[in-house]
Amino acid sequence: MPVSFSVATHPANPVRLSPDVQEGLTGEGILSEACEDPYKKAETVLQFALVGTEGSGRDFTTKNPRIVPKHNGFVNTLLRASFVAHEGKQKLAIVVEGTRDTVDFGQMLCQMVDLIEKNVVDPTMRGWALPAFTTTTPNDVTVSAVLLMATCKAYFSYAFGFITCGIPRVTLEGERSDWVDILGRLEKLKKYGIETIAWYHLLHPVLTRFVAAFDAPESEENLEFWGKVAHYKRGGSGSSFYSGWINAFNVFSKEGKWLGHVLDTSIESDDAPESLSAEVFWATYANRMNLVLDSTPYHRLDSMCVPPGYAEVDVTLDHYGDKFDCVMVAGLIGMGVSSSGDESLSAAGEDDMVRPIPGWWMFTKKEDADAVAEAP
């Protein structure tokens, strides 16, 4: 069974939904909001699917779900070298602590101006990368399969946001065995070099605690861990940073560049790096410590470097001899908003729960799609 627990003592705040989201977005509308650059190429959406927001596990393709498009997450760099990533827009976002009634929007605008200036050959890869858990739906598998084929493209947009200190309630979906399965899959990362060994050490403490949450959800250790998900800090010259264990999922840029602690790959060790404990590995290959879990230090990340959460790939559709140039887009494309019905969680128990939404689209390309995509 899923496990839920309260981390912060303050109630949850309802999500403020724009009128178009409240009325419901079509599949094409969601694509345009969540994946702007791929949408520019779209002529006709042939098919799309999203996972429902009410916890039923069923897929939906109607215009009724309330999806708040968002662009975040990470993409596995192991496959990126086998595919070409096209440059596109990038999201510009300023996130601060406070509320819309207390922040200095003038200062935030200044920060925004500063930002403006500035194939897989492994036969075991498929089984390792595709989900097969108690909560896995056909849509989940489709999304993951497309992601195996695709690379990411970012796009420009402007956003102001706020971080509230603490998460009122966390629900880890699926069974404990699912998370144990994911934890076991991490070993494969040790096969690909120093950077992915480092990634293994970053992910292992986090996923170990995900598993432990099923055993003691209300323990002080679990609640303390979930209080260290992310911390936002604004620096000088408009720069800002995220720290916390969330950065275990933010270790490669969209070009596949390592974003974590600087690793000294010139070190010659008597022991193979994959055989080292976390403590010895980090002491050997890195020297900077921030948040530390199980001897693993977690890096901080410039807010402009958070990798996108969707990918796209060109495909050819042969329809009884007629060939169409198409594109498939897939990934975590938005935030699903639902109501808990629990007035102890929020004042009205409405629009107070969020969850990531995986989805995918396939559409025929416009004749000038590539030219449009490359336009500044």
Contacts in CASP RR format, 6 or more apart in sequence:
PFRMAT RR
TARGET T0000
AUTHOR 0000-0000-0000
METHOD contacts of the structure
MODEL  1
MPVSFSVATHPANPVRLSPDVQEGLTGEGILSEACEDPYKKAETVLQFAL
VGTEGSGRDFTTKNPRIVPKHNGFVNTLLRASFVAHEGKQKLAIVVEGTR
DTVDFGQMLCQMVDLIEKNVVDPTMRGWALPAFTTTTPNDVTVSAVLLMA
TCKAYFSYAFGFITCGIPRVTLEGERSDWVDILGRLEKLKKYGIETIAWY
HLLHPVLTRFVAAFDAPESEENLEFWGKVAHYKRGGSGSSFYSGWINAFN
VFSKEGKWLGHVLDTSIESDDAPESLSAEVFWATYANRMNLVLDSTPYHR
LDSMCVPPGYAEVDVTLDHYGDKFDCVMVAGLIGMGVSSSGDESLSAAGE
DDMVRPIPGWWMFTKKEDADAVAEAP
1 174 0 8 1.000
1 175 0 8 1.000
2 171 0 8 1.000
2 172 0 8 1.000
2 173 0 8 1.000
2 174 0 8 1.000
3 171 0 8 1.000
3 172 0 8 1.000
3 176 0 8 1.000
3 213 0 8 1.000
3 214 0 8 1.000
3 217 0 8 1.000
4 169 0 8 1.000
4 170 0 8 1.000
4 171 0 8 1.000
4 172 0 8 1.000
4 217 0 8 1.000
5 169 0 8 1.000
5 170 0 8 1.000
5 213 0 8 1.000
5 217 0 8 1.000
5 218 0 8 1.000
5 222 0 8 1.000
5 223 0 8 1.000
5 226 0 8 1.000
6 168 0 8 1.000
6 169 0 8 1.000
6 223 0 8 1.000
7 166 0 8 1.000
7 167 0 8 1.000
7 168 0 8 1.000
7 169 0 8 1.000
7 170 0 8 1.000
7 223 0 8 1.000
7 226 0 8 1.000
7 227 0 8 1.000
8 165 0 8 1.000
8 166 0 8 1.000
8 167 0 8 1.000
8 168 0 8 1.000
8 227 0 8 1.000
10 164 0 8 1.000
10 166 0 8 1.000
10 168 0 8 1.000
11 168 0 8 1.000
11 344 0 8 1.000
11 345 0 8 1.000
11 346 0 8 1.000
11 347 0 8 1.000
12 168 0 8 1.000
12 169 0 8 1.000
12 340 0 8 1.000
12 345 0 8 1.000
12 346 0 8 1.000
12 349 0 8 1.000
12 352 0 8 1.000
12 353 0 8 1.000
13 164 0 8 1.000
13 346 0 8 1.000
13 352 0 8 1.000
14 346 0 8 1.000
14 347 0 8 1.000
14 348 0 8 1.000
14 349 0 8 1.000
14 350 0 8 1.000
14 351 0 8 1.000
14 352 0 8 1.000
15 68 0 8 1.000
15 335 0 8 1.000
15 337 0 8 1.000
15 351 0 8 1.000
15 352 0 8 1.000
15 354 0 8 1.000
17 66 0 8 1.000
17 68 0 8 1.000
17 337 0 8 1.000
17 351 0 8 1.000
21 66 0 8 1.000
21 67 0 8 1.000
21 68 0 8 1.000
22 66 0 8 1.000
24 63 0 8 1.000
24 64 0 8 1.000
24 65 0 8 1.000
24 66 0 8 1.000
25 33 0 8 1.000
25 63 0 8 1.000
25 65 0 8 1.000
25 67 0 8 1.000
26 63 0 8 1.000
27 45 0 8 1.000
27 48 0 8 1.000
27 50 0 8 1.000
27 61 0 8 1.000
27 63 0 8 1.000
27 361 0 8 1.000
28 39 0 8 1.000
28 42 0 8 1.000
28 45 0 8 1.000
30 48 0 8 1.000
30 50 0 8 1.000
30 67 0 8 1.000
30 69 0 8 1.000
30 333 0 8 1.000
31 38 0 8 1.000
31 39 0 8 1.000
31 42 0 8 1.000
31 45 0 8 1.000
31 48 0 8 1.000
31 329 0 8 1.000
31 361 0 8 1.000
31 363 0 8 1.000
32 39 0 8 1.000
33 69 0 8 1.000
34 67 0 8 1.000
34 69 0 8 1.000
34 70 0 8 1.000
34 71 0 8 1.000
34 310 0 8 1.000
34 333 0 8 1.000
34 334 0 8 1.000
35 310 0 8 1.000
35 312 0 8 1.000
35 329 0 8 1.000
35 333 0 8 1.000
35 361 0 8 1.000
36 89 0 8 1.000
36 155 0 8 1.000
36 157 0 8 1.000
37 88 0 8 1.000
37 89 0 8 1.000
37 153 0 8 1.000
37 154 0 8 1.000
37 155 0 8 1.000
37 373 0 8 1.000
38 153 0 8 1.000
38 310 0 8 1.000
38 312 0 8 1.000
38 327 0 8 1.000
38 329 0 8 1.000
38 361 0 8 1.000
38 363 0 8 1.000
40 369 0 8 1.000
40 372 0 8 1.000
40 373 0 8 1.000
41 327 0 8 1.000
41 363 0 8 1.000
41 365 0 8 1.000
41 366 0 8 1.000
41 369 0 8 1.000
41 370 0 8 1.000
41 372 0 8 1.000
41 373 0 8 1.000
42 327 0 8 1.000
42 361 0 8 1.000
42 363 0 8 1.000
42 364 0 8 1.000
42 365 0 8 1.000
42 366 0 8 1.000
43 363 0 8 1.000
43 364 0 8 1.000
43 365 0 8 1.000
43 366 0 8 1.000
43 369 0 8 1.000
44 363 0 8 1.000
44 364 0 8 1.000
45 361 0 8 1.000
45 362 0 8 1.000
45 363 0 8 1.000
46 317 0 8 1.000
46 326 0 8 1.000
46 362 0 8 1.000
46 363 0 8 1.000
46 364 0 8 1.000
47 61 0 8 1.000
47 361 0 8 1.000
47 362 0 8 1.000
48 61 0 8 1.000
48 359 0 8 1.000
48 360 0 8 1.000
48 361 0 8 1.000
48 362 0 8 1.000
49 59 0 8 1.000
49 60 0 8 1.000
49 61 0 8 1.000
49 139 0 8 1.000
49 142 0 8 1.000
49 359 0 8 1.000
49 360 0 8 1.000
50 59 0 8 1.000
50 60 0 8 1.000
50 61 0 8 1.000
50 65 0 8 1.000
50 67 0 8 1.000
50 139 0 8 1.000
50 333 0 8 1.000
50 357 0 8 1.000
50 358 0 8 1.000
50 359 0 8 1.000
51 57 0 8 1.000
51 59 0 8 1.000
51 60 0 8 1.000
51 137 0 8 1.000
51 139 0 8 1.000
51 140 0 8 1.000
51 357 0 8 1.000
51 358 0 8 1.000
51 359 0 8 1.000
52 58 0 8 1.000
52 59 0 8 1.000
52 60 0 8 1.000
52 65 0 8 1.000
52 357 0 8 1.000
53 65 0 8 1.000
53 66 0 8 1.000
53 67 0 8 1.000
53 336 0 8 1.000
53 337 0 8 1.000
53 338 0 8 1.000
53 355 0 8 1.000
53 357 0 8 1.000
54 338 0 8 1.000
55 338 0 8 1.000
57 135 0 8 1.000
57 137 0 8 1.000
58 137 0 8 1.000
59 137 0 8 1.000
59 138 0 8 1.000
59 139 0 8 1.000
65 336 0 8 1.000
66 336 0 8 1.000
66 337 0 8 1.000
66 338 0 8 1.000
67 333 0 8 1.000
67 334 0 8 1.000
67 335 0 8 1.000
67 336 0 8 1.000
67 337 0 8 1.000
67 357 0 8 1.000
68 334 0 8 1.000
68 335 0 8 1.000
68 336 0 8 1.000
68 337 0 8 1.000
68 354 0 8 1.000
69 333 0 8 1.000
69 334 0 8 1.000
69 335 0 8 1.000
70 333 0 8 1.000
70 334 0 8 1.000
70 335 0 8 1.000
71 91 0 8 1.000
71 154 0 8 1.000
71 155 0 8 1.000
71 157 0 8 1.000
71 308 0 8 1.000
71 309 0 8 1.000
71 310 0 8 1.000
71 333 0 8 1.000
71 334 0 8 1.000
72 306 0 8 1.000
72 308 0 8 1.000
72 309 0 8 1.000
72 332 0 8 1.000
73 249 0 8 1.000
73 250 0 8 1.000
73 306 0 8 1.000
73 307 0 8 1.000
73 308 0 8 1.000
73 309 0 8 1.000
73 332 0 8 1.000
74 249 0 8 1.000
74 250 0 8 1.000
74 251 0 8 1.000
74 252 0 8 1.000
74 307 0 8 1.000
74 309 0 8 1.000
75 147 0 8 1.000
75 151 0 8 1.000
75 152 0 8 1.000
75 252 0 8 1.000
75 254 0 8 1.000
75 307 0 8 1.000
75 308 0 8 1.000
75 309 0 8 1.000
75 311 0 8 1.000
76 129 0 8 1.000
76 147 0 8 1.000
76 252 0 8 1.000
77 252 0 8 1.000
77 256 0 8 1.000
78 192 0 8 1.000
78 196 0 8 1.000
79 119 0 8 1.000
79 120 0 8 1.000
79 148 0 8 1.000
79 151 0 8 1.000
80 151 0 8 1.000
80 252 0 8 1.000
80 255 0 8 1.000
80 256 0 8 1.000
82 119 0 8 1.000
82 120 0 8 1.000
83 119 0 8 1.000
83 149 0 8 1.000
83 150 0 8 1.000
83 151 0 8 1.000
83 313 0 8 1.000
84 151 0 8 1.000
85 151 0 8 1.000
85 152 0 8 1.000
85 153 0 8 1.000
85 254 0 8 1.000
85 255 0 8 1.000
86 153 0 8 1.000
86 373 0 8 1.000
86 374 0 8 1.000
87 153 0 8 1.000
87 374 0 8 1.000
88 153 0 8 1.000
88 154 0 8 1.000
88 155 0 8 1.000
88 373 0 8 1.000
89 154 0 8 1.000
89 155 0 8 1.000
89 156 0 8 1.000
89 157 0 8 1.000
90 154 0 8 1.000
90 155 0 8 1.000
90 156 0 8 1.000
90 304 0 8 1.000
91 154 0 8 1.000
91 155 0 8 1.000
91 156 0 8 1.000
91 157 0 8 1.000
91 159 0 8 1.000
91 308 0 8 1.000
92 112 0 8 1.000
92 115 0 8 1.000
92 116 0 8 1.000
92 156 0 8 1.000
92 157 0 8 1.000
92 158 0 8 1.000
92 159 0 8 1.000
92 304 0 8 1.000
93 158 0 8 1.000
93 159 0 8 1.000
93 160 0 8 1.000
93 161 0 8 1.000
93 303 0 8 1.000
94 108 0 8 1.000
94 111 0 8 1.000
94 112 0 8 1.000
94 115 0 8 1.000
94 159 0 8 1.000
94 160 0 8 1.000
94 161 0 8 1.000
94 240 0 8 1.000
94 303 0 8 1.000
95 160 0 8 1.000
95 161 0 8 1.000
95 162 0 8 1.000
95 163 0 8 1.000
95 232 0 8 1.000
95 240 0 8 1.000
95 303 0 8 1.000
96 103 0 8 1.000
96 108 0 8 1.000
96 161 0 8 1.000
96 162 0 8 1.000
96 163 0 8 1.000
96 232 0 8 1.000
96 234 0 8 1.000
97 162 0 8 1.000
97 163 0 8 1.000
97 164 0 8 1.000
97 165 0 8 1.000
97 232 0 8 1.000
98 162 0 8 1.000
98 163 0 8 1.000
98 164 0 8 1.000
99 162 0 8 1.000
100 162 0 8 1.000
103 162 0 8 1.000
105 160 0 8 1.000
108 160 0 8 1.000
110 238 0 8 1.000
111 234 0 8 1.000
111 238 0 8 1.000
111 240 0 8 1.000
112 158 0 8 1.000
112 160 0 8 1.000
114 237 0 8 1.000
114 238 0 8 1.000
114 239 0 8 1.000
115 238 0 8 1.000
115 304 0 8 1.000
118 304 0 8 1.000
120 126 0 8 1.000
120 148 0 8 1.000
124 188 0 8 1.000
125 148 0 8 1.000
126 148 0 8 1.000
128 185 0 8 1.000
128 188 0 8 1.000
129 144 0 8 1.000
129 148 0 8 1.000
130 141 0 8 1.000
130 144 0 8 1.000
130 145 0 8 1.000
130 148 0 8 1.000
131 140 0 8 1.000
131 141 0 8 1.000
131 144 0 8 1.000
132 181 0 8 1.000
133 174 0 8 1.000
133 175 0 8 1.000
133 178 0 8 1.000
133 181 0 8 1.000
133 182 0 8 1.000
134 174 0 8 1.000
134 175 0 8 1.000
134 177 0 8 1.000
134 178 0 8 1.000
135 173 0 8 1.000
135 174 0 8 1.000
135 178 0 8 1.000
139 358 0 8 1.000
139 359 0 8 1.000
139 360 0 8 1.000
140 358 0 8 1.000
142 330 0 8 1.000
142 360 0 8 1.000
143 330 0 8 1.000
143 331 0 8 1.000
143 358 0 8 1.000
143 359 0 8 1.000
143 360 0 8 1.000
144 330 0 8 1.000
145 330 0 8 1.000
146 311 0 8 1.000
146 313 0 8 1.000
146 328 0 8 1.000
146 329 0 8 1.000
146 330 0 8 1.000
146 331 0 8 1.000
146 360 0 8 1.000
147 311 0 8 1.000
147 330 0 8 1.000
147 331 0 8 1.000
149 311 0 8 1.000
149 313 0 8 1.000
149 328 0 8 1.000
150 311 0 8 1.000
150 312 0 8 1.000
150 313 0 8 1.000
150 328 0 8 1.000
150 329 0 8 1.000
150 330 0 8 1.000
151 254 0 8 1.000
151 311 0 8 1.000
151 312 0 8 1.000
151 313 0 8 1.000
152 254 0 8 1.000
152 307 0 8 1.000
152 308 0 8 1.000
152 309 0 8 1.000
152 310 0 8 1.000
152 311 0 8 1.000
152 312 0 8 1.000
153 254 0 8 1.000
153 308 0 8 1.000
153 311 0 8 1.000
153 312 0 8 1.000
153 373 0 8 1.000
154 254 0 8 1.000
154 308 0 8 1.000
163 230 0 8 1.000
163 232 0 8 1.000
166 227 0 8 1.000
167 226 0 8 1.000
167 227 0 8 1.000
167 229 0 8 1.000
168 345 0 8 1.000
168 346 0 8 1.000
169 340 0 8 1.000
169 345 0 8 1.000
170 213 0 8 1.000
170 226 0 8 1.000
172 179 0 8 1.000
172 210 0 8 1.000
172 213 0 8 1.000
172 214 0 8 1.000
176 211 0 8 1.000
176 214 0 8 1.000
176 215 0 8 1.000
179 207 0 8 1.000
179 210 0 8 1.000
179 211 0 8 1.000
179 214 0 8 1.000
180 211 0 8 1.000
182 207 0 8 1.000
183 204 0 8 1.000
183 207 0 8 1.000
183 208 0 8 1.000
183 210 0 8 1.000
183 211 0 8 1.000
186 200 0 8 1.000
186 203 0 8 1.000
186 204 0 8 1.000
186 207 0 8 1.000
187 200 0 8 1.000
189 196 0 8 1.000
189 197 0 8 1.000
189 199 0 8 1.000
189 200 0 8 1.000
189 203 0 8 1.000
190 196 0 8 1.000
190 197 0 8 1.000
190 200 0 8 1.000
190 274 0 8 1.000
191 274 0 8 1.000
193 273 0 8 1.000
193 274 0 8 1.000
194 263 0 8 1.000
194 265 0 8 1.000
194 273 0 8 1.000
194 285 0 8 1.000
195 251 0 8 1.000
195 258 0 8 1.000
195 263 0 8 1.000
197 273 0 8 1.000
197 274 0 8 1.000
197 281 0 8 1.000
198 251 0 8 1.000
198 258 0 8 1.000
198 260 0 8 1.000
198 261 0 8 1.000
198 263 0 8 1.000
198 281 0 8 1.000
198 285 0 8 1.000
198 286 0 8 1.000
199 248 0 8 1.000
199 251 0 8 1.000
201 278 0 8 1.000
201 281 0 8 1.000
201 282 0 8 1.000
201 296 0 8 1.000
202 247 0 8 1.000
202 248 0 8 1.000
202 251 0 8 1.000
202 296 0 8 1.000
202 298 0 8 1.000
203 248 0 8 1.000
203 249 0 8 1.000
204 278 0 8 1.000
204 294 0 8 1.000
204 296 0 8 1.000
205 245 0 8 1.000
205 248 0 8 1.000
205 278 0 8 1.000
205 293 0 8 1.000
205 294 0 8 1.000
205 296 0 8 1.000
206 245 0 8 1.000
206 248 0 8 1.000
206 293 0 8 1.000
208 294 0 8 1.000
209 222 0 8 1.000
209 225 0 8 1.000
209 293 0 8 1.000
212 221 0 8 1.000
212 222 0 8 1.000
213 222 0 8 1.000
216 222 0 8 1.000
225 245 0 8 1.000
225 293 0 8 1.000
228 244 0 8 1.000
228 245 0 8 1.000
228 291 0 8 1.000
229 244 0 8 1.000
229 245 0 8 1.000
229 246 0 8 1.000
230 242 0 8 1.000
230 243 0 8 1.000
230 244 0 8 1.000
230 246 0 8 1.000
231 242 0 8 1.000
231 243 0 8 1.000
231 244 0 8 1.000
232 240 0 8 1.000
232 241 0 8 1.000
232 242 0 8 1.000
232 303 0 8 1.000
233 240 0 8 1.000
233 241 0 8 1.000
233 243 0 8 1.000
233 300 0 8 1.000
234 240 0 8 1.000
234 241 0 8 1.000
235 241 0 8 1.000
239 302 0 8 1.000
239 303 0 8 1.000
239 304 0 8 1.000
240 302 0 8 1.000
240 303 0 8 1.000
241 300 0 8 1.000
241 301 0 8 1.000
241 302 0 8 1.000
241 303 0 8 1.000
242 250 0 8 1.000
242 300 0 8 1.000
242 301 0 8 1.000
242 303 0 8 1.000
242 306 0 8 1.000
243 290 0 8 1.000
243 291 0 8 1.000
243 298 0 8 1.000
243 299 0 8 1.000
243 300 0 8 1.000
243 301 0 8 1.000
244 290 0 8 1.000
244 291 0 8 1.000
244 298 0 8 1.000
244 300 0 8 1.000
245 291 0 8 1.000
245 293 0 8 1.000
245 298 0 8 1.000
247 259 0 8 1.000
247 260 0 8 1.000
247 298 0 8 1.000
247 299 0 8 1.000
247 300 0 8 1.000
247 301 0 8 1.000
248 298 0 8 1.000
250 259 0 8 1.000
250 301 0 8 1.000
250 305 0 8 1.000
250 306 0 8 1.000
250 307 0 8 1.000
251 258 0 8 1.000
251 259 0 8 1.000
251 260 0 8 1.000
252 258 0 8 1.000
252 259 0 8 1.000
252 307 0 8 1.000
253 259 0 8 1.000
253 305 0 8 1.000
253 307 0 8 1.000
254 307 0 8 1.000
254 308 0 8 1.000
259 299 0 8 1.000
259 301 0 8 1.000
259 305 0 8 1.000
259 307 0 8 1.000
260 299 0 8 1.000
260 301 0 8 1.000
261 282 0 8 1.000
261 286 0 8 1.000
261 288 0 8 1.000
261 297 0 8 1.000
261 299 0 8 1.000
262 286 0 8 1.000
262 288 0 8 1.000
263 285 0 8 1.000
263 286 0 8 1.000
264 284 0 8 1.000
264 285 0 8 1.000
264 286 0 8 1.000
265 285 0 8 1.000
267 284 0 8 1.000
267 285 0 8 1.000
269 276 0 8 1.000
269 284 0 8 1.000
271 280 0 8 1.000
273 281 0 8 1.000
273 284 0 8 1.000
273 285 0 8 1.000
276 284 0 8 1.000
277 295 0 8 1.000
278 294 0 8 1.000
278 295 0 8 1.000
278 296 0 8 1.000
279 295 0 8 1.000
282 295 0 8 1.000
282 296 0 8 1.000
282 297 0 8 1.000
286 297 0 8 1.000
288 297 0 8 1.000
288 299 0 8 1.000
289 297 0 8 1.000
290 297 0 8 1.000
290 298 0 8 1.000
290 299 0 8 1.000
290 300 0 8 1.000
291 297 0 8 1.000
291 298 0 8 1.000
292 298 0 8 1.000
309 331 0 8 1.000
309 332 0 8 1.000
309 333 0 8 1.000
310 329 0 8 1.000
310 330 0 8 1.000
310 331 0 8 1.000
310 332 0 8 1.000
310 333 0 8 1.000
311 329 0 8 1.000
311 330 0 8 1.000
311 331 0 8 1.000
312 327 0 8 1.000
312 328 0 8 1.000
312 329 0 8 1.000
312 330 0 8 1.000
313 327 0 8 1.000
313 328 0 8 1.000
314 325 0 8 1.000
314 326 0 8 1.000
314 327 0 8 1.000
314 365 0 8 1.000
315 326 0 8 1.000
315 327 0 8 1.000
315 328 0 8 1.000
315 362 0 8 1.000
316 323 0 8 1.000
316 324 0 8 1.000
316 325 0 8 1.000
316 326 0 8 1.000
317 323 0 8 1.000
317 324 0 8 1.000
317 325 0 8 1.000
317 326 0 8 1.000
317 364 0 8 1.000
324 364 0 8 1.000
324 365 0 8 1.000
325 364 0 8 1.000
325 365 0 8 1.000
325 369 0 8 1.000
326 362 0 8 1.000
326 363 0 8 1.000
326 364 0 8 1.000
326 365 0 8 1.000
327 361 0 8 1.000
327 362 0 8 1.000
327 363 0 8 1.000
327 365 0 8 1.000
327 369 0 8 1.000
328 360 0 8 1.000
328 361 0 8 1.000
328 362 0 8 1.000
329 360 0 8 1.000
329 361 0 8 1.000
330 358 0 8 1.000
330 359 0 8 1.000
330 360 0 8 1.000
330 361 0 8 1.000
331 358 0 8 1.000
331 359 0 8 1.000
331 360 0 8 1.000
332 356 0 8 1.000
332 357 0 8 1.000
332 358 0 8 1.000
332 359 0 8 1.000
333 357 0 8 1.000
333 358 0 8 1.000
333 359 0 8 1.000
334 356 0 8 1.000
334 357 0 8 1.000
335 354 0 8 1.000
335 355 0 8 1.000
335 356 0 8 1.000
335 357 0 8 1.000
336 354 0 8 1.000
336 355 0 8 1.000
336 356 0 8 1.000
336 357 0 8 1.000
337 351 0 8 1.000
337 353 0 8 1.000
337 354 0 8 1.000
338 351 0 8 1.000
338 353 0 8 1.000
338 354 0 8 1.000
338 355 0 8 1.000
339 349 0 8 1.000
339 350 0 8 1.000
339 351 0 8 1.000
339 352 0 8 1.000
339 353 0 8 1.000
340 346 0 8 1.000
340 349 0 8 1.000
340 352 0 8 1.000
340 353 0 8 1.000
341 349 0 8 1.000
341 350 0 8 1.000
341 352 0 8 1.000
342 349 0 8 1.000
342 352 0 8 1.000
343 349 0 8 1.000
345 352 0 8 1.000
346 352 0 8 1.000
366 372 0 8 1.000
END
